């Protein structure tokens, strides 16, 4: 990131993907072979939120697997010959999809600007203490920036 006049770097997290200066936040994303760089001025931040997300895809597959397992067990209790192989496959697939769903958990820090789309930052590789330290630095920098804009000492 090229710094503007009278701007200095406060924090550089996750190999340059997230940068905090005394004026703005910069986030560089690389998804599906495309890259983008997003800037958000500190005075425009209205709120900051941290959340955990999971892949909805694996949750849907887990639910479908559970329904298939239930249907297989109901079918096995009928007058026809039980099919234990199908029941085992359904149970195994359901457990596997559930494990994938648990493993897809990601922590996101979301910066919400005044009336715009939130800037989301995946905190991969950062500990909880590092995340809280980063958020504290953002809050301090935001307060200093607002004080600078309003000439408050």
N, C-alpha and C positions, 0 to 999 in steps of 0.2 A: 504494500500500500504506500502510495506517495503521500507524504505528510504535507499539510497546508502550512501557511505562515503561522507561526506561534503555536503550532500543534506539536505535541510530543506523545510518544508511545508509553502507555501505562502497563498494558498486559498483552502478551502474545501467547495464546493458548493453542494447543494441538497443532503444532507445526504450521502456524500461519493461517489456519482456517478461520480463527476468531481473533480479532485484534480490537483492543480498546485504547482509545486516545483520550486526551482531555476534551475533545469535541464530539467524537462520534464512535460508533461501533461498526466494524467491518466484518462481514461474514462471506467467506468464499465456499461455494458448494460445487461438488463434482458428483453428478448423478447421471447414470445411464449414458456415459460418454460425453455429457454436456457439462460445461462449467459456467458459473455465474458469480458475480460479486455484488453484494448488497451492502449499502451504507445506511445507517440510521443515526441521526443526530441525537445526542443525549437529551436535549431539551424536548424532543418529540416523544420520548418514552412515557407512557401513562401508567404502565404496570409491567411487572415481571412475574412469570409463573414457571414453576418446575413441575413436570408431570412425567408419568411413566406411560408408555404405550406398548401394545402388543400387535402382532400381525393378525388382522381380522381374517385373513385367508386361512390360517391354520386353525383358528377358532371355529370357522364354518366347517372345515374338514373334520374337526373333532366332533362337532355336533352331528354331522351326517354319519360319521362312523359309529357314534353311540346309537343313533336311530337304526342303522343297519344291524348293529349287534342285538338290539332289542327285537327287531323284526325276525332275525335269525333264531333267537331263543324262543320266540312265540311260535315260529314255524316248526322248530324242533319238538315242541311239546304237543304237536298235533298227532293224528293217527298215522301219519307217514313216517318213514324211517328217518331218524334224526341225522343231521349232517353236522357232525362235530368239527370237521375241517373248516367249513365256512364260518362257524361261530368263532373258532380260534383265530382265523384270519381277520375277522371283523374286530375282535378284541385287541389283537396285536396292532392293527392299523390305527385304531382309536387311541391306544396308549402312545404310539409313535407320534401321531399328530398332536396329542396333548403335550408331549415333551418338546416338540418343535415350537408350539405356541408359547410355552414357558421360556424357551431359549430365545424367542424373538423379542423379549422385553428390552426396551430402550428408554433411556432417560432423556428428556428434552427440556431445555431452557427456552422459554418463549418470551420475547420482548414485544410488548404490544404498544404500537404507536397511537397517537391521537387520531382515530378514525381511519386507520389503514390495516392492511393485512399484517399479522404478527410475523416477526423474524424468528424462526425456529433454529435452534442450535443443538445438535446431537452431542452429548457429553461423553462420547466413547473414550475410554482411557483415563478419565478424570475421576478422582475419588470424591466422596461427598464433601470433605473438608476443602478440597480445591474448588469445587463448585460454589460452596458458600463464600469462600474467599473472593472468587471472581465476582459474584453478585454483590458483595460488599464494596468492592472496588468500583463497580459500575454505579452503585448508589452514591458513593462519595464523589466520583467524577461528575455525575449528573447534578448533584447539589452545588459543586464548585462551578459548573458551567452555567447554571441558572443564576447563581450569585454574580458571576462575571457579566452575564447579559444584562442584569438589572442593576449592576454596579453596587452590590451589597457587600460590605466588608465583614 
